[in-house]
């Protein structure tokens, strides 16, 4: 899953997506505990997908007005002789 796919989702859809991913992660962890997990890298992938969803949720809450600035407004003065 890519972040670009998540940007267009609504707040409720993001919440539902996070719940689905957490459920899948829980099931994979249970399978790992019983040594029935075929692809252990899937756990890492799910954790990262959850992080992407949470990032999209935070961006949704913050709104578009929180774009980072280009840099500091004034450069610090350098001491000279």
Backbone as CSV, one residue per row, in Angstrom:
resi,resn,N_x,N_y,N_z,CA_x,CA_y,CA_z,C_x,C_y,C_z
1,UNK,0.834,-1.155,0.000,0.000,0.000,0.000,0.892,1.236,0.000
2,UNK,0.515,2.213,-0.786,1.277,3.445,-0.892,0.502,4.578,-0.228
3,UNK,1.268,5.565,0.234,0.661,6.700,0.917,-0.289,7.462,-0.006
4,UNK,0.030,7.528,-1.278,-0.815,8.227,-2.230,-2.223,7.655,-2.298
5,UNK,-2.339,6.357,-2.084,-3.657,5.729,-2.088,-4.472,6.138,-0.864
6,UNK,-3.794,6.445,0.228,-4.476,6.760,1.472,-4.910,8.216,1.561
7,UNK,-4.239,9.095,0.825,-4.537,10.521,0.914,-5.966,10.848,0.512
8,UNK,-6.534,10.051,-0.367,-7.862,10.349,-0.897,-8.994,9.754,-0.065
9,UNK,-8.671,8.985,0.974,-9.701,8.353,1.785,-10.254,9.323,2.816
10,UNK,-11.488,9.071,3.241,-12.100,9.902,4.273,-11.626,9.447,5.648
11,UNK,-12.000,10.212,6.648,-11.598,9.922,8.017,-12.128,8.554,8.473
12,UNK,-13.381,8.267,8.148,-13.974,6.980,8.534,-13.327,5.818,7.789
13,UNK,-13.024,6.032,6.521,-12.371,4.977,5.742,-10.972,4.689,6.275
14,UNK,-10.262,5.728,6.701,-8.935,5.531,7.279,-9.030,4.754,8.592
15,UNK,-10.019,5.084,9.400,-10.209,4.382,10.671,-10.528,2.899,10.417
16,UNK,-11.363,2.628,9.423,-11.722,1.258,9.089,-10.508,0.499,8.546
17,UNK,-9.707,1.159,7.719,-8.511,0.539,7.150,-7.520,0.178,8.260
18,UNK,-7.359,1.079,9.235,-6.453,0.801,10.343,-6.938,-0.408,11.150
19,UNK,-8.239,-0.494,11.376,-8.790,-1.626,12.123,-8.558,-2.940,11.375
20,UNK,-8.735,-2.917,10.065,-8.503,-4.120,9.258,-7.045,-4.564,9.329
21,UNK,-6.141,-3.586,9.219,-4.717,-3.911,9.255,-4.299,-4.427,10.626
22,UNK,-4.834,-3.843,11.685,-4.506,-4.311,13.036,-5.015,-5.738,13.262
23,UNK,-6.189,-6.026,12.732,-6.736,-7.385,12.847,-5.860,-8.380,12.099
24,UNK,-5.429,-8.015,10.910,-4.556,-8.892,10.127,-3.220,-9.101,10.842
25,UNK,-2.686,-8.040,11.445,-1.435,-8.154,12.188,-1.594,-9.071,13.391
26,UNK,-2.706,-8.966,14.086,-2.980,-9.836,15.225,-3.012,-11.301,14.807
27,UNK,-3.690,-11.570,13.703,-3.784,-12.948,13.216,-2.422,-13.489,12.803
28,UNK,-1.613,-12.641,12.176,-0.269,-13.083,11.790,0.601,-13.365,13.003
29,UNK,0.463,-12.555,14.034,1.248,-12.792,15.250,0.840,-14.095,15.925
30,UNK,-0.449,-14.412,15.884,-0.895,-15.700,16.426,-0.306,-16.859,15.630
31,UNK,-0.318,-16.722,14.319,0.256,-17.767,13.474,1.755,-17.895,13.699
32,UNK,2.433,-16.769,13.962,3.868,-16.806,14.220,4.153,-17.533,15.535
33,UNK,3.297,-17.347,16.517,3.482,-17.990,17.812,3.347,-19.504,17.705
34,UNK,2.554,-19.961,16.763,2.382,-21.402,16.577,3.263,-21.933,15.448
35,UNK,4.226,-21.124,15.026,5.191,-21.468,13.967,4.527,-21.917,12.672
36,UNK,3.443,-21.262,12.297,2.760,-21.577,11.046,2.842,-20.424,10.048
37,UNK,3.719,-19.485,10.314,3.811,-18.312,9.464,4.724,-18.592,8.279
38,UNK,4.198,-18.411,7.078,4.965,-18.689,5.867,5.891,-17.535,5.496
39,UNK,5.418,-16.300,5.672,6.184,-15.137,5.260,6.323,-14.168,6.439
40,UNK,7.402,-14.262,7.205,7.545,-13.380,8.368,7.710,-11.904,8.000
41,UNK,8.107,-11.596,6.791,8.239,-10.201,6.368,6.882,-9.505,6.253
42,UNK,5.831,-10.272,6.184,4.485,-9.704,6.095,4.152,-8.915,7.368
43,UNK,4.698,-9.335,8.520,4.452,-8.617,9.768,5.040,-7.213,9.672
44,UNK,6.254,-7.113,9.179,6.893,-5.798,9.021,6.090,-4.933,8.064
45,UNK,5.645,-5.524,6.980,4.882,-4.781,5.980,3.578,-4.244,6.581
46,UNK,2.898,-5.065,7.376,1.656,-4.617,7.993,1.904,-3.492,8.997
47,UNK,2.970,-3.596,9.763,3.293,-2.532,10.727,3.541,-1.214,10.006
48,UNK,4.226,-1.280,8.899,4.504,-0.060,8.130,3.233,0.490,7.475
49,UNK,2.364,-0.404,7.025,1.094,0.051,6.456,0.242,0.749,7.520
50,UNK,0.253,0.216,8.735,-0.482,0.853,9.828,0.093,2.241,10.088
51,UNK,1.406,2.354,10.056,2.042,3.656,10.264,1.651,4.629,9.157
52,UNK,1.551,4.158,7.930,1.139,5.027,6.823,-0.288,5.521,7.023
53,UNK,-1.161,4.621,7.473,-2.553,5.002,7.709,-2.620,6.047,8.817
54,UNK,-1.861,5.842,9.881,-1.865,6.794,10.991,-1.305,8.145,10.548
55,UNK,-0.309,8.133,9.681,0.235,9.377,9.147,-0.825,10.107,8.334
56,UNK,-1.569,9.369,7.524,-2.636,9.972,6.723,-3.730,10.531,7.629
57,UNK,-4.019,9.841,8.726,-5.017,10.344,9.667,-4.555,11.657,10.297
58,UNK,-3.288,11.733,10.672,-2.757,12.956,11.267,-2.780,14.105,10.253
59,UNK,-2.447,13.815,9.009,-2.478,14.839,7.970,-3.908,15.313,7.737
60,UNK,-4.865,14.407,7.829,-6.266,14.747,7.645,-6.736,15.664,8.769
61,UNK,-6.299,15.365,9.997,-6.694,16.178,11.145,-6.042,17.558,11.098
62,UNK,-4.788,17.613,10.659,-4.059,18.873,10.643,-4.570,19.801,9.550
63,UNK,-5.008,19.255,8.445,-5.511,20.075,7.356,-4.396,20.527,6.429
64,UNK,-4.728,21.128,5.308,-3.726,21.526,4.323,-2.931,22.766,4.713
65,UNK,-3.321,23.487,5.750,-2.648,24.740,6.109,-1.360,24.525,6.894
66,UNK,-0.981,23.285,7.147,0.199,23.029,7.967,1.392,22.614,7.124
67,UNK,1.547,23.235,5.973,2.685,22.912,5.111,3.961,23.436,5.746
68,UNK,5.055,22.699,5.644,6.306,23.163,6.242,6.829,24.396,5.518
69,UNK,7.525,25.234,6.246,8.073,26.448,5.654,9.398,26.142,4.973
70,UNK,9.865,27.071,4.168,11.088,26.864,3.401,12.325,26.928,4.273
71,UNK,12.303,27.681,5.337,13.473,27.799,6.192,13.255,28.841,7.259
72,UNK,14.319,29.183,7.993,14.161,30.191,9.047,13.898,31.564,8.451
73,UNK,13.243,32.396,9.239,12.888,33.729,8.735,14.055,34.680,8.759
74,UNK,14.952,34.516,9.716,16.123,35.401,9.798,17.360,34.569,10.096
75,UNK,18.434,34.856,9.413,19.675,34.130,9.650,20.352,34.709,10.884
76,UNK,20.944,33.862,11.706,21.632,34.383,12.894,22.863,35.193,12.485
77,UNK,23.145,36.250,13.246,24.287,37.109,12.950,25.580,36.419,13.350
78,UNK,26.568,36.510,12.490,27.875,35.911,12.803,28.763,36.976,13.442
79,UNK,29.462,36.550,14.457,30.356,37.492,15.133,31.605,37.736,14.309
80,UNK,32.017,38.938,14.209,33.207,39.296,13.440,34.207,40.071,14.277
81,UNK,35.335,40.392,13.718,36.317,41.141,14.485,36.194,42.614,14.308
